[in-house]
Amino acid sequence: CAVWLEDEATDRAGGLGLALGPRLARVWHGSENRLEELRGALEKDPPRLPDSVRSRAVPVPWPGETLGADDMLAGAGGGSGADGVGGAALAYRLIAGGRPLGTLVIGRAGLTCFPDEITGLVEDLSRRIALAIGAARQYARQATISRVLQRGLLPGAVAEIPGVRSALVYEPLDKGGPSGDFYDLFPAGDGRWCFVLGDVQGKGPEAAVVIGLARPWVRLLAREGYQVADVLDRLNQLLLDDATEAADAAARALVAAGGPGLGPDEGPQTRFLSMLYGELVPFDGGVRCTLASAGHPLPLILGPDGDVREVAEPQTLLGVFEDATYVSETLDLYPGDTVLCVTDGVTERRSGPRQFDDDEGLARALASCTGLGAELVAERIRRLVHEFGGKPPEDDLALLVLQAE
């Protein structure tokens, strides 16, 4: 048995864009000591089937010089194949979705031809193989696109802040696709650094659209000098405007295609997210932190003495209400103060009917981290979240630890 596959890559040498020939991907023989010899022979002479052969198995020459007398004697009754030596072989073109994927060849020593029932079995098997290969390639393409998209949606590295140690845990539920959680930590100029931890409604491409809007706009607004609350105000309006424009475009496309347009319940679709956004300004002996939460789990601060307190005030999600206005809170962090920011993948981690943050579970977990550095705090919280439930997490998980030095 041998399988040739058409490579999806193209030969760009000279800018000709010529498709590469079939590649011998797998070879099998009943006697393992014949594999290399058979592979060499098949690589020299791959099957060449006319384009008209698309849905049936056809006889092809038996590799007689390689599989000669020994194989003929091993067969049931000898005989000659399509080329008069040793056995019979069938080839079937692997096609899925109208695209040629390769060729499958099956041969047997000692036959002059395959019985009709075996030919039918080979054809049915080959169709299933083609569908499996086509599905695997489609999945591989989608996984590659998702990985590239994910890399583009998240920062390549988080900034180092004078006087502040930071640690990040980021565990998307779908390892290969865009997550609903995102983060950023970047310099904004004039001695300011900004941090973001957000959670978009939904997953996949829809979440990627929102993250693709939110993260670069937050950076732009921060570097333009906008204050924390103003950044949230403008991002909220941006999301609402974008949703309206997207719905209008969809309605125009339906009308242009002769459709009835959008109904009363099919108007602008909101794209909303929760987000914790803050600004850090180091000063002699500490760091000034200004932050605001838009529908996001509120941050916790752990003092050197083990005291844990919640900061900021709850405010509405971004992208929901046109007239929403946001306010920020400013506090000073001194050496040993630790800020913990999380997404709801942490607070809502379930163990049966209970959630991780029930009865101030997150605050108690953070209090147990007294005296630890930022990296160890992040790792302990991550471990406690994983250990809380008997099953793996069922949501994206992200947490950011900021610790004044």
C-alpha positions, 0 to 999 in steps of 0.5 A: 500500500502506498499513498501519494499526497499533493502538497499545498505549497507551491514552488515560487522559484522564478515567480512561476508559481508552479504546483509541486508534484505528488509526494510519497507520504506512506509506504507499507508492505507485508514484509518490513524488510522490503519497505525501503526497496519498495519505497525507492521503486515507487518514488522513481515511478509514481502513478500517473492517472488521467484527470478523467479518472476521479471516482473509480479505482483503475489498474496500474503497473505492478512494481515487478523489478522490485517485487518479483519472484519472491512475492509471486511465490508468496502469493496465492497461485502466482500469475501476472499483474498489469505488466505481466509480473508478480501481482495486481495493483489498483490506484484511486485518486483521493479527491475531497471538495473537488480538489485533488489531494493525492493517490492511493495504491493497493497491490497484492502478489499472486493476482491477475486482477482484483475481484469486483467486491475488493475493488468496491471496498478499495473505492469506498475506503479511498473516499473515506480517506480523502474526506479525512485528509481534506478535513485534517487539512482544513483543520490545520489551515484554521488552526494556523490562522487562529495561531497567527490571529492570536499572536496579533491580538496579544502583545509580544512582551509586557513592559518592565516598569521601574519600581514594579514587578509584574507577573502574568498568567494567561491560559486560553481554553482553546489553545489554538484559537482566539481567546475571549480574554486579553491583556496588555502592559505598555509604556504610555510616555511621560513616565506613565505605564498602563495595564489592561485586563479584559474579557470579551463576550463570546469566543473565536472570531467575534471575540477577536474582532472586539479585541482587535478594536479595543487593545490598539485603541486603548494604546492610542488613547493612552499615548495621546494623554487621555486620562483613565476614565476618558479612555473608557468613555471613548472606547465605549463609544467606539464599540457602539459606533462599530456595532452600528456600522456593522449592522448598517452594512449588513442591512445594505447587503441584504437589501442589495441582494434582494432580501427583505432587510433587517427586522425590528429585532435585528438592529445594531448588535452590541459588542461588549466587554468587561475591562480593567484599565489602569495607569501607573506612575512611579515616584520616589518611594512608591507608585501612583495607581489610577484605575477603573473597572468596566463590568470587570472583577474588581482588583484586590490589594494585598498589603505587607501585613496580610491585609486584603482590600478591594479597590475601584467601584463596579461600573457598567460593561463597555459597549452597552449604554450610549450615555455611560460615563466612567470614573477612576480611583487613584491610590498610592502603592508602597513597597510590598503592596501587591495588586491582583487583577483577574478575569471571571475565569478565576472568580467563577471557577466552579466546583459543583455549585460553588464558585472560587470567589464565593465567601471571598475565596479570592481574597482569602487565597491572596492573603495566603500569599503574604510575603511572596514575590509577584511571580510566586503570587501569580503561580499560587493563585493559578494553582489554587484555581486549578485545584478548586475544581475536579475537572479542568477549567471551562473558561479562559483564565487570566490574571495579572499581578503588580507589586511595588518594590 
